[in-house]
């Protein structure tokens, strides 16, 4: 996905595996806030990455409330080409270096979840 392009709900849905209704619901709950033109939603690359993060965290069993908090914490750091988000459900860490991510897991005394967000193409 190109950094300067906007994506339709259909494109985002196909790319990240959420249904159009799920994307609409994330917008209604102000978790992801795409641009609106009439009844259509247009997502920036940043918003696509945020939606992908929510989708992956939900697959791993996190509540929507926890997903919202994590997205807020990392929103300004979702700019790297390929990146990892590590969370315990409360605090989130963002990094691009897999070795540092492994060290976070080694040093953790509580369960952690890992989400890899691939760069945009």
C-alpha positions in Angstrom: 0.0 0.0 0.0 1.3 3.4 -1.0 1.9 6.0 1.7 0.2 8.8 -0.3 -2.8 6.8 -1.4 -6.2 6.5 0.2 -7.9 3.2 0.3 -11.6 2.3 0.1 -13.3 0.1 2.7 -13.3 -2.8 0.1 -9.5 -2.5 -0.4 -8.8 -2.3 3.4 -11.2 -5.2 4.1 -9.4 -7.4 1.5 -6.0 -6.4 2.8 -6.4 -7.0 6.5 -9.3 -9.5 6.8 -11.9 -7.4 8.6 -15.4 -7.1 7.1 -16.7 -3.8 5.9 -19.1 -3.8 8.8 -16.2 -4.4 11.3 -14.4 -1.4 9.8 -17.5 0.7 10.0 -17.9 -0.3 13.7 -14.3 0.7 14.4 -15.0 4.1 12.9 -18.3 4.4 14.8 -16.4 3.7 18.1 -13.7 6.3 17.1 -10.9 3.7 17.2 -10.0 4.2 13.5 -11.1 7.5 12.0 -11.0 7.4 8.2 -12.0 10.4 6.0 -15.6 10.5 4.9 -17.0 11.6 1.6 -20.7 11.1 1.7 -21.3 7.6 2.9 -17.9 6.3 1.7 -14.8 5.9 3.9 -11.3 6.5 2.8 -8.4 5.2 4.8 -4.8 6.6 4.9 -1.9 4.2 5.1 -1.7 5.0 8.8 -5.3 4.1 9.4 -4.9 0.8 7.5 -2.0 -0.1 9.8 -4.1 0.9 12.9 -6.9 -1.3 11.6 -4.5 -4.2 10.9 -3.1 -3.8 14.5 -6.6 -4.0 15.9 -7.5 -7.0 13.8 -4.4 -8.9 14.9 -4.8 -8.0 18.6 -8.5 -9.2 18.4 -7.4 -12.5 16.9 -5.1 -12.9 19.9 -8.0 -12.4 22.2 -7.6 -8.8 23.4 -10.8 -6.8 24.2 -11.8 -3.9 22.0 -11.2 -1.6 24.9 -7.6 -2.8 25.3 -7.1 -2.6 21.5 -8.3 1.1 21.6 -5.7 1.9 24.4 -2.9 0.2 22.5 -3.7 2.0 19.3 -3.7 5.3 21.1 -0.3 4.5 22.7 1.4 3.6 19.4 -0.5 5.7 16.9 2.4 8.1 16.3 4.9 5.3 16.0 3.3 3.2 13.3 5.5 4.8 10.7 8.3 2.3 10.2 8.4 0.1 7.1 8.3 -3.2 9.0 7.7 -3.1 12.7 6.7 -5.2 15.8 4.2 -4.2 18.4 4.6 -6.0 21.8 2.0 -5.7 24.5 0.9 -7.1 27.7 -2.6 -5.6 27.1 -1.9 -2.4 28.9 1.5 -1.1 27.7 2.8 -1.4 24.2 6.3 -1.3 22.8 7.1 -0.6 19.1 10.4 -1.5 17.5 11.8 -2.5 14.1 14.6 -4.7 15.5 13.7 -8.4 16.1 16.7 -8.8 18.5 15.3 -6.1 20.7 11.9 -7.7 20.6 13.4 -11.0 21.7 15.0 -9.2 24.6 11.6 -7.7 25.7 10.2 -11.3 25.8 13.2 -12.6 27.7 13.0 -9.9 30.3 9.2 -10.2 30.7 7.7 -11.8 33.8 4.2 -11.6 32.4 2.6 -12.9 29.2 3.2 -10.7 26.1 1.6 -10.6 22.7 3.5 -9.9 19.5 2.1 -8.4 16.3 4.2 -7.9 13.2 3.1 -5.1 10.9 4.7 -5.4 7.5 5.6 -2.3 5.5 3.4 -0.8 2.9 4.0 -1.8 -0.7 
